């Protein structure tokens, strides 16, 4: 029993060594399709989607569904991997390069950490499309295109909309410390809103803390009449905080879920900024397929914007159907 | 004075008083009824868990799966109610059975294998995290379960777990009552019953307590089940209050429970501590967390402040305990 275990460990080690040898800086011959047993492609194009989303994040779940839907419809083999740690994400890219995939889709929350890996992929002849964040560095690294929403533009539009709704002081709730995209949204909101905008840090894994902290802020500053949540769960917590503090503030949020949809219907939430991230998964797969079959490119060197779209009382019913299926 | 110093929670009490006075002076809102409702709510959810974790720690074990369990129980309840259309009360019962089973499994594995509970519950922590995510996505296609409000029995169950009561025109969450109740029960068991004596005995010296006939295995398994029960209570309060649950909820909170218990005078090595102390530890946590917001300090520095404060509290505790040990001799 024990010896069998040793043999098995030895085989595994040998496999790792083999893999390590493959990932050396040699891969210039990208035309070659590899047919080894590890491939699970349904068509002859294999696309690797590598994001910085953490497992369990509602937002990235929709991106994944988008990429997989496109893969199914176009007969493209799509694999999805993610790691919030930039170093680990870079390794996932290296891994995809060593597997000689036909295309890589990558979100760049931390572009500099991914630079070498992405450039190596491009050097190896693999077309790369960046999504979600990192549009400023996309072309510089040699990516074919960028599909996403400009966080600061989205924030700015949200700020403008809140101002138009007559708000004078805004609370911008950041639920993940150190996420640059969330800070860009708040900064954008600040410039679009014009009036006073204050940031508040909360912990996404503790809903009671989110509610209590927003409530405390509302109690200590009666001038706050708008809360901008950057996550639908936070929006729900904010709505109950407002009730608890008997404040007159109203909530607006980024992204959707079923509860936010209901709150928009009932008027508790003013609107949701929707970056339609389903497209950030779906479109790159289409673009890579078109590039392979027809040498097409999209965007003309400019980012392809998937948002901001807005969901408010006027269109909430239609969107609600799709949110239920995890596609909005 | 010497009698007082022997109590494990005395350091925490002093700390709580300090934090309370500090934020009452520095901010306007902290001492108001509305302010109290806010920080008591935060403290209550942490406190329910901290008390259970304290009992377990006095018994000489850890439970790293406690934080994730609060999400697991909420997910089980929500999935059963929204996907299978079960009555909320029935869903709550099933998820309670699930929680107790996981707690018993944790305890049984620790006792059966002789591995440190740190390792065993680290395993169940990761396993539950994976299950939470995997099953939620499999069933709903998303990583959240929502829509509890339309489930049958939501309102009556919500009344028990997530309603509010009025004091001086301000709403207080019922979770505060659960917290006080749970602390009183835990403290009574610990201080006044034979089982309480056993907990101290097996945490202090498992071998010798076994020798004098204490049922060590059964007691420890019961303690793990108590933690699981508390996690079910918190999970149920969460799901009924917010009507939706995210699969990555609760991660990292297990350390806050342990910290609150330690502030409250529990030893990391077992055999010493108190339930009331853990509840006060949670109170310090809640007061500081919300006090910082009332003070309007830049929230970027929030974790730093928490860390320094916790360290200070533990140091004061340590000092008092040394003194207490001198007094005892």
HADDOCK unambig.tbl for C-alpha pairs under 7 A between the chains (distance, minus, plus):
assign (segid A and resid 56 and name CA) (segid B and resid 133 and name CA) 5.72 0.50 0.50
assign (segid A and resid 56 and name CA) (segid B and resid 143 and name CA) 5.56 0.50 0.50
assign (segid A and resid 56 and name CA) (segid B and resid 247 and name CA) 5.52 0.50 0.50
assign (segid A and resid 56 and name CA) (segid B and resid 248 and name CA) 5.22 0.50 0.50
assign (segid A and resid 57 and name CA) (segid B and resid 143 and name CA) 6.45 0.50 0.50
assign (segid A and resid 58 and name CA) (segid B and resid 142 and name CA) 6.25 0.50 0.50
assign (segid A and resid 58 and name CA) (segid B and resid 143 and name CA) 5.07 0.50 0.50
assign (segid A and resid 58 and name CA) (segid B and resid 144 and name CA) 6.56 0.50 0.50
assign (segid A and resid 61 and name CA) (segid B and resid 142 and name CA) 6.07 0.50 0.50
assign (segid A and resid 61 and name CA) (segid B and resid 143 and name CA) 6.74 0.50 0.50
assign (segid A and resid 200 and name CA) (segid B and resid 299 and name CA) 6.23 0.50 0.50
assign (segid A and resid 201 and name CA) (segid B and resid 299 and name CA) 5.55 0.50 0.50
assign (segid A and resid 201 and name CA) (segid B and resid 300 and name CA) 6.99 0.50 0.50
assign (segid A and resid 205 and name CA) (segid B and resid 248 and name CA) 6.57 0.50 0.50
assign (segid A and resid 205 and name CA) (segid B and resid 249 and name CA) 4.36 0.50 0.50
assign (segid A and resid 205 and name CA) (segid B and resid 250 and name CA) 5.06 0.50 0.50
assign (segid A and resid 205 and name CA) (segid B and resid 251 and name CA) 6.05 0.50 0.50
assign (segid A and resid 206 and name CA) (segid B and resid 249 and name CA) 6.51 0.50 0.50
assign (segid A and resid 206 and name CA) (segid B and resid 250 and name CA) 6.04 0.50 0.50
assign (segid A and resid 208 and name CA) (segid B and resid 42 and name CA) 5.96 0.50 0.50
assign (segid A and resid 209 and name CA) (segid B and resid 42 and name CA) 5.85 0.50 0.50
assign (segid A and resid 212 and name CA) (segid B and resid 38 and name CA) 5.46 0.50 0.50
assign (segid A and resid 212 and name CA) (segid B and resid 39 and name CA) 6.91 0.50 0.50
assign (segid A and resid 212 and name CA) (segid B and resid 42 and name CA) 6.17 0.50 0.50
assign (segid A and resid 213 and name CA) (segid B and resid 290 and name CA) 5.88 0.50 0.50
assign (segid A and resid 213 and name CA) (segid B and resid 293 and name CA) 6.57 0.50 0.50
assign (segid A and resid 215 and name CA) (segid B and resid 38 and name CA) 6.94 0.50 0.50
assign (segid A and resid 216 and name CA) (segid B and resid 35 and name CA) 6.82 0.50 0.50
assign (segid A and resid 216 and name CA) (segid B and resid 38 and name CA) 6.58 0.50 0.50
assign (segid A and resid 216 and name CA) (segid B and resid 290 and name CA) 6.30 0.50 0.50
assign (segid A and resid 216 and name CA) (segid B and resid 293 and name CA) 6.26 0.50 0.50
assign (segid A and resid 216 and name CA) (segid B and resid 294 and name CA) 6.01 0.50 0.50
assign (segid A and resid 217 and name CA) (segid B and resid 293 and name CA) 5.97 0.50 0.50
assign (segid A and resid 217 and name CA) (segid B and resid 294 and name CA) 6.22 0.50 0.50
assign (segid A and resid 219 and name CA) (segid B and resid 29 and name CA) 6.84 0.50 0.50
assign (segid A and resid 220 and name CA) (segid B and resid 29 and name CA) 5.80 0.50 0.50
assign (segid A and resid 220 and name CA) (segid B and resid 294 and name CA) 5.62 0.50 0.50
assign (segid A and resid 237 and name CA) (segid B and resid 242 and name CA) 6.98 0.50 0.50
assign (segid A and resid 244 and name CA) (segid B and resid 171 and name CA) 6.81 0.50 0.50
assign (segid A and resid 258 and name CA) (segid B and resid 146 and name CA) 6.31 0.50 0.50
assign (segid A and resid 258 and name CA) (segid B and resid 147 and name CA) 6.85 0.50 0.50
assign (segid A and resid 259 and name CA) (segid B and resid 146 and name CA) 6.40 0.50 0.50
assign (segid A and resid 259 and name CA) (segid B and resid 147 and name CA) 6.69 0.50 0.50
assign (segid A and resid 325 and name CA) (segid B and resid 141 and name CA) 6.53 0.50 0.50
assign (segid A and resid 326 and name CA) (segid B and resid 141 and name CA) 5.67 0.50 0.50
assign (segid A and resid 326 and name CA) (segid B and resid 142 and name CA) 5.19 0.50 0.50
